[in-house]
Amino acid sequence: MRLRLLPLLLIPLLMAGCATVSTTAVTSSAEQSARSLTSAGKFAESAQAWQQIALTARSPARDRAFVQAAEAFERAGNTAAAKQALAQSNRRKLSGDDAFRHDLLSAQYLIAAGQGREAVALLGQDRSGVAAADAPRWHRLRMQAFEANGQTFDVAAEMAALNDSQPPRERAAAIRNISRLLAGLDSNTLSTRSAGLAGNDPLYPLAARELSKRGLPLPHPLDRSTQVRTQAFPPADSDGYRPPTQLAVLLPASGPVASAGAAARDGLLTGYYGEVRRRPLIKFYDTASTAAGAQAAATQAVADGAQMIIGPLTRDEVTAVFAQGDLGIPVLALNRGSDAPPTGSASFALLPDDEGLFAADRFAARGQLKVLVFTQADDSVQRALASFREQLRARGGEIVGEIAIDDSASDLAGKLLPYIVADRMPTGIFMPLRPAQARVVAAQLKLSPLAALPRVSTSVILGGGTVKLDDVLNGIEYPEVPWLLGSRSGYPDASALAGKLNSATGASQRLFAFGLDAWKLVAYLDRFGTDPGYSLPGATGDLRLDSFGVIQRDPNWAEISSGRPRAAPAR
């Protein structure tokens, strides 16, 4: 009972002033030994060591040791012991880092109990006083506390602040979720709360975009120093068309991904030559499919006087080019590197990871939050599934089970039985499978009690099968590029091009569409910086630039019908 009463005793104290988190206490040899166990990842042993210290120490060393024991127990996965240890620590006798950790753990347990308001009160430390190593945990707990308390704008703010420390894939998901949260706010709340944001707040560009979409005024101008630098380009046309004078394109013309580079190149050139207005001088550089080749190409492009670089294409190449730092001109990379784009540059990608996000959002938007997953040992499948897991959980859903499929899979009846009971019955099926495996699963699902459930896949399900073979896939939805569904005006007809260019057929079609959009982004990148609400209707989807330099993409949805992709009906 002591732990249940503890937060009520703490809140008045915290209201009077939260603890500074930089104070360091004198450390005994026993404490040094306990800390060494923590550093070695031996959390259970560390927790026992701290408890032993607490039993022999006097306050405040005793209270500090119990907090450290609670932390170690929690990291060891023993929450019950962590709560018990925390309850034995007197918060009033703690200061600095020890008080801060007491607050973090107390807030964590309050959030788990649904007491968001109390947790918010414990997490009111000044951001500048939180150590960099603790900031991600602190922001994450604040985000969860605000969510439990129904404070949507504050959830978005913490999510944006947390995004600075996230890898590119997690950033892409977070931006989608922040935009969704802001879109759900009423205009008065959005305007009022946005006015309280500083111009350099990571949430402000996203809030500004939502305000602009609604035709509402911005409280203050966007900081263009973080946008793609196009100031040296010739003046823009009235619609925002503003390509550079000289453009360098870094693509692999040799090496293992040369065919992918050719498809993207052909798409870019198709868009380029289809433009009747001023076009830049364009020069291609072979990256040879290597990181070193990409760096050398970028260096040469700058020396040749390029005003902008587009490319390179692979993750390793992009990482290598971005590692060179500021090249003095904007770079539009055609993949995501291991780090975010440098200030003034951007990245655009077609990734299986994103398709996993799209699929999770598709289920969540329809309230289908209990999903059964079929998976296989394939890199694209596993990347899509990893994103799907995280995003579905973020949207309040759960995966009720995962069934692995291999080449010999024939009878799934036994594997489906556990999911045909009331408490485990899914509301949707996610099956990001290659065509052969997808056909096996789809055929057997038709004969099961799960036959009526909505099924969603990714574009890996497409493999050039015949109409007769793919007829079994009818009804399965997947995210598709609008150009291939005939739903984009201003682009050459996909079917007509397929009869003329090999790179516009089969598996290369999406990369060709990607190249089409690469040219569009070159031409209209400046407008993203001047019009925060701008969304470019591209061949691969609706495109927008987020505040982290990533081109976000919203695809269309297709459904397999009579063995062939068609635009999915609205539902």
N, C-alpha and C positions, 0 to 999 in steps of 0.2 A: 504493500500500500504506500510505502514511502516514496517510490518512484512516481506513482500516480499523482501525489501531492506536490512533487518537486517543481514542475513547471509553474504552478500557481504561486509558489514562493519566489520564483526567479523573475517573473515578468515585471513586478514593480521595480526590482533592482535594475533590470535592463532598461526600463523606461527612463531611469535616472541617468543612464550613461553606460554604453556597452564597453566591455573590456578592450583594452589595447592588446593587440596580438603579437607585439614584438618583444615583450619582456622575456628574459631568459633566466631561469633559476639556476642556482648552484647545483651541479650534478655530482652525486656520490659514485664510488666505484661500482656499487651494486646496481645503480641506475644505468651506468655506462654499459654494464654487462647485459642488462635487460634490453637496452636500445640496440646492442649488437645482435641480439637474437631477432629483433624486429627487422633489422637491416638484412639479415640472412634469410628472411622469409619464414622463420620459425615462430609463427604467431602464437600458437598454443603454449609453447614453452615460455615465450616472452610474457604472455598474460600471467602465467603461474609465477614467474619471477617478480613481476610488478605486484602481484597480490602478496607475495611473501614480504616485499619491502613495506607495503601498506600495513601489514599486521605488526611490524616492529617499529614503524616510524611514528613520529608525533606530527600533529597538524602544524603547518600546511603540507609538509612532505607526504603525510599519509593521504591527504585528499588528492594531491597530485598523482600519487602512485595508483590510486584507484581509477582515476580518469585514464591513465595510460593502460591499465589492465583492461578497462572496458574497451578501449580502442583495439587492443590486441585480440581480445576475445571476439569482437565484431569482425575483424579481418580474418580470424580463424573460422568464421561461420557459426559461432556459438552465441547467438543473440541473447538467449536467456541468461547466460553467465555475464554477458556484457551489461545487460540492464541491471543485474544484481550488483555488479561492481560499481556502476555509475551511481546507483542509489546510495552507496556508502560514502560518496564523495560530497563534501560540503561546498557547494558552489560559491558561497559567500567568502570562503577562505582561499579562493583561487584567483589568480591574476594572469594577465598575458596569454601566452599560448595555451596554457592549461585550461583557463576559463573559456577560451575560444573552442577548444575541442569538446569541453563539457557541453557547450551550447550546440555544437554541430550534432553530437550524438543525441542529445535531448530532442532537438528538432526532428531528427530522423525518426525517432520513435513516435513523436507526436503526429508526424505526417502519416506514418503507418496506421495510426489510430484514427485518422480522419480529422485531426484537430489542427487544421491549417492556420487558423487565426493565431493560436498560441505559438505555433512554429514560426510564423512570420515575425513575431515579437522577439524571438530568440536569434533571428538572423539579420538584425538591423545594423550590424557593424558597418563602418564606413569602408567603402570598397578599396580606397587607397591604403588602408591598414591591413588588408588581407594579403598574406604572402602569395607569391605567384604559384607556388606548388599547391597551395590550398584553394586557389581561386576556382578551378573547375568543380571541385566538390561543393564549395560554398554556393556557386551559382546554380548548380544542379539541385541542391536542396531548396534554395529559394524558389526556383522554378516549380518544384513539386509542392512547396508550401502554398504558393500563390494559386496553383491549380486546384489544390484541395480547398482553398478559400474562395474559389470562383473569380479570381482577379485576372481576367484574360489578357489585358494589356501588359500587366506586369509579368505574366508567363512569357509573353513574346519578348519582352525586354531582356529577361534573364537568358532566354534561349539565344538571342542575338549576342549577348555578352559572352556566353559560353562558346559560341561558334568560333571565336578567335583561336581557340586552342584545339579545334577539331580537325581531323584529316579531311581532305577534299570530299570524299564520299559522304561522310557524316554532315559536312557543311551543306551539300546539295539537298539532303533530306530536311535539314533544319530550316533552310530558306523556304522550302515548300510549306512546311508546317507553320512558320511565322506568318507567311503571306495568308495562309488559310485562317489563322486566328484573327489577324487584322481585318480580313474581309468579313468576319462575323460580327464585328463591333458596329454599333450604331454610329452615325456620322458625328453626333455631338461628342460622344466619348472619344472617338478617334481624333477629332480636331483638338479638343481640350487637352488630352494627354500628350498628343504630339507636340503641342506648343511648349510643353515642359521639357522636351528633349534638347540637349545641346546639339549643335550642328555636326559635331564629330561623334555623336553617339551611334553605335553600330545599328541601332534600330531605326534611326531617323530616315535613311534612304528608303527603307522598306515602307515605313509609314508614309513618307512623301509620295511614294508610288501609289499607294492605296488612296490617298487624298486626291491625287491627280486623276486617277481613274474615275472618281466620283465628281470631278469638276470642282473640288473644294480648294481654297487657297492654301499655299504652304505657309506655315508660321515664319519661316526664314529660308533663305536660298540654300540649295544643296552645296556642299563643299566639292567643287569640281576637281580639286587636287587629287581626289581618290578615283576619279573617273578615267576612262581611256583618253589618252592625250591626242587630240586631233586638231589642236589649235593651229598647227602649221599647215594644215591642209587648205586647198583652195576653198573659197566661200561656198556655203551650202545652197542648194536649190530650195524652193519654197516647201517641198515635201520632206526636206531633211537629207536628201541625197548629197553625200560629201565624201567621195573617195579621195585617196591621196594622189599626188602627182606621179609618184613612182612606188610600185608595189613589188615586194620580194615574196616568192612562194617557195617554202621549204618542204619538199616532198621526196619520198624515196623513189628514185627512178631505177635503182638497182638494189640487190639484196633480197631477203626473204619476204618483205612486205611491199615489194615493188608493184604487184598487181593491185593492191589496195590503194597505193598512191596514184596509180593510173586512173582508177575509177573516180577518186576525189578530184584529180586534175581535170578529167573530162567534164565533170559536173561544173567545176568552177569556170572552165573556159566556155561552156555552153551558156552559162549565165552572163559571163563577161561579154561575149560577142552578141548576145541578145539585147544588150543595152545600147540605146541609140544616143545617149547623152555622152558627155565627156568621160573618157575612160583613162585610167592611169597607164603609164608605161609599165609593163609587167615582165618580170624576169624570174625564171625557175632555177632553183638550186637543188642538186641531188644530195640528199642526206645519207645515201647509201645504207639506210635502215639502221644506222648506229648512232649512239649518243655523241661520239666524237665527230662523226660526220655532220650531225645537226649543229653542233657548236661551231665547227669550221664554216658551215654554210651561213649561219647567222652573222658571224664576224665579217665574212666577205660581203654579205648583203649590206651591212652598215657602211662598210668601206666604199661600196659602189653607189652610195647616196640614196638608198631606199628610205622612204618616209614611213613605211609600215611593213611589218613582216606578218605573213600568214603561214601557219605551220609551226613546228613539224607535226608528224602524225602519230607516232607511238608514244606511250607513256614514258619510256626511258629517254627518248629524244626530248620530249617536253621538259622533263625534270632537268636534263642537262642544260638546255637553253635557259631556263629560268634560273638555274644555279649561277649563271654568268652575271646575274643582277640586272641593273638598269642598263639597257642597251642604248638609251637615248631616244628610242622611237617605240611606239606601241607594238606589241606582239599579240596576235590573235592565234593562240595555240589550238591545234585540232585534236586535243586530248587533254586529260587532266594529269598533271604531274603529281609527284608525291607531296608537293607543297602548293600553297595558293599562288596564283599569279602575282608577280611584283606589281606594285602600285603603277597604274597607267596601262597595264596590259590585261588580257582576258583569255579565257579558255572556253572552247566549245567542243562537245563530245557526243558521240552516240555510244552509250555504254549499257551493258546488261544490268549493271547495278541500278541504273535509273529505271529500267523496265520493271525491276522488282518494286521500286517505290510506286510507280504508276499502278501496278497491280494491287498493292495494298490499299492505295487510295480508292481504287475502283470498288473494292469490297466494302471499305469503310463508308464510302458515300452512300451505299445502298443498305447499310446497317447489317451487313453479313460479316460478323466479327468472330465467328468460330470456323476456322478454315482447316481442312485436311490437305496436306501437301504430298505430292508425288515428286520424287527427285531422282537424280542419277549422277554418276561420277563424271562430271563434265565441268570445265572451268567456267564457262558462261552461265551454265545452270546454277552452279554453286554461288557465283557472285550475285546473280539475281535473287537467289533464295536468301542470302545473307542480308541484303537490303530489305527484302520483303519482311523478314522476321522483325527487324528493328522498327520498320515503319508501321507494321500492323500493331505491334505492341504500343508504339507511340500514339496510335489512333484508338487505343482501348480494346484491341482485339487480342486473340490468342490462336496459336496453332494447336489444334487438338491432337495432331499426330503427323508423323512423317513416314512415308513408305518409300523405300529405296527400290528402284527398278534397274535391272541389268538386262543384258542382251538375251538372257535365257528366260526371262519372266514369261510365264504362261498362265498360271492359275493364281489369281489374286483374291479369290473368294475368302480364304482363311484370313488373309491380312485385313480384309474389310470388315470382318465380323465385329471387332471391338468398337467400331464406329457406327454401328447400327443399333445402338442402345440409346435411350432417351438422354442420359446425362452427357454423352460424348458425341451425339449426332451433330455433324458440322452443318453450317449454313452455306458453305461455299467450298469449292475445290480449286486449289492452285496447282497447276501441272506444267511447270517450265521444262518441258522435255523435248528432246530431239524427235523428229517425225516417226521413226520406227517405234520408239518406246511410247510415244504419245498414242499411236494407233492401238497398241496392245492394251493400254490403260483405258482408252476411250471405249473400245469394244466391250470390255468387261464391265465398265461402269454402267453401260446401257442395260445390262442384265441384272443389276443390283438395285437394292432399295434406295441408293443414292443417285439414281438415274436422272431425277428431276432437278438436282442441285446445279446452280450456275457454275461454269467452269471457265477459268481464266488461265492463259499461258503467257509466254513472251514470244518474240519473233523467232526464237530458235525452233519453234514448232514447224516453220516453213522449210521445205527441203526439195521442192521441185517434183513432188510425187504426182501421179496421175489423178485425174478427177475421181476415178473409180476407187483408188487407194485411199484418198483423203476424204471420201464421203463419210467415213466413220468419225471424222473430226468435226462434223457439222455441229454448230452451236457453241463452239469454243471461241472465246474472245481473246484478243491480244492487242497491245498497243502498236499502232501502225503509223507510218509517215503519211500525211495527208496527200502528198503528190501521187502516191501509188493508188490512192482511192479516188482520184479524179476530183478532189474537192479543193483544189487550189488554182485560182485564176492567176494570170501573169507568168505562168511557167509553161515551158513546152510540154506537149502531151506525152505522157510516159509511154503509152503503147506505140506511138509513132516513132519515138526515139529508140525503142527497143529493137525496131526493125532496121536501124541504121548503125547503132553502136553496141558492140559486145559489152562494154562497160555499163550500159544502161539496162542490162538484162540479168535475170537470176539473182544470185547472192550479191552481185555488185550494185544492184539498184539502190540500196539504202546509202551506200557510200557515194554513189552518183548524186543522189538527192542532198547528201551532206555537203558535197562540193558546190551544188547550186546555192545552198544556204551560206556557205563560206563567202561566196561573192556578195550575196545580199548583205551580210554582216560587214564586210569591208565598206560597202557603199553607204550603209545607214548606221554605222557604229557611233558616229558623232551624235545622232539624234537621241540615243539612249542617255547621253550625258546632259542634254538640254531639255529633254522631256521625260521626267521620271515615270510617267504613266504609260510610256510607249511600249507596245508589244508588236513585234514584227511577225506577220503571218507568213512563215517560211514553208519550204517544201517538206521539212521534217517535223513541223509543228509550230505552235505559237512560241516565239522566242522573246526573251527579255533578259536584261543584264542585271544581276543582283549586286549588292554592295561589296561582295567579295571577289568581283571580277569573273564570275562564272555565268555563262549563258545558260539560263534555265529554259527547259523545253517542255511544252505540254503537247503530247501527240494526239492524234485521233484514235478512235477505237474501231477495230475490224472484227467481224465475226465470220467464221468459216461456214459457208452455205453452199450446198451442192458441190462440195469438195474444193471450193475456191473462196478466197477472201472477198468480203463485201463490207461496206460501211455498216457498223453495228447499229441496230435500231436504238432509239432513245428509250431508256428505262431506268 
